[in-house]
């Protein structure tokens, strides 16, 4: 589970690095179009973060069920 937590963390950092410059450029230059790569990469990072989060929640629920059944 620690590996998933680290993967989720390291997917968030590049996502922030892609989004912040695009947002500031959009505010400075209203005619700015986002590059297609930024949109697809951002979507992929969000998907990985979501999948990792769902897997972590599922594993925690399973651990709680096992602990509850043992006690």
N, C-alpha and C positions, 0 to 999 in steps of 0.2 A: 504494500500500500504506500510505503514511503516513496517508491519509484514513481508512482502515479502522481503523488503530491508534487514531487520535483518536476515532473514533466509538465504538470499544469502551471506551475510557477514559471518555468522557462518558456512556456508558450505565451504567457501574459506579457512578458517583457518585450519581445519583438512586436507584439500586437500594439502595445503602447507606443513603441518607436515608429510604427507605421502610421498610426492614427494622429498623433500630435502634430507632425509637420503638415499633414493634409488638412487638418482643421484650421491651423493658423494660416495656411496658404489660401484656403477658401474664404476666410475673413478678410484677408488683405486684398485678394484678387477675386472678385465675385465671378468672373468668367472662367475660373480655373476648373478644369475637368480632371477628375480623379483617374489615375492610370488603372488600366484593367488588372494589372498584376497586383496592385495594392488592394483592390476589391477582393480578388480571389484569395490572396494570401491572408487577408484579414478574416475572410469567411472560413478558411481552413483552420486558422488558429482558434476562432470561436468554436468551431465544431470539435476540435481536439479538447479544448477546455471543458465543453459541455459533456463530452463522452467520459473524460476523466472524472468529472464531478459526479456523474451518475454511477460510475463503477465504484467510487469511493463510498458514496451513500449506501449502495447495495451491500458492500462488504461490511460496513459498520452495522447495518441492520442485521446481517447474518451473525455477526459477533455478539450483538445484544441478544438475539434469539438463543444462541448457544449458552450464553451466560445465564439467561433466565431459566432455561431448561435444566441447567446444572444445579441451580440453587433451589 
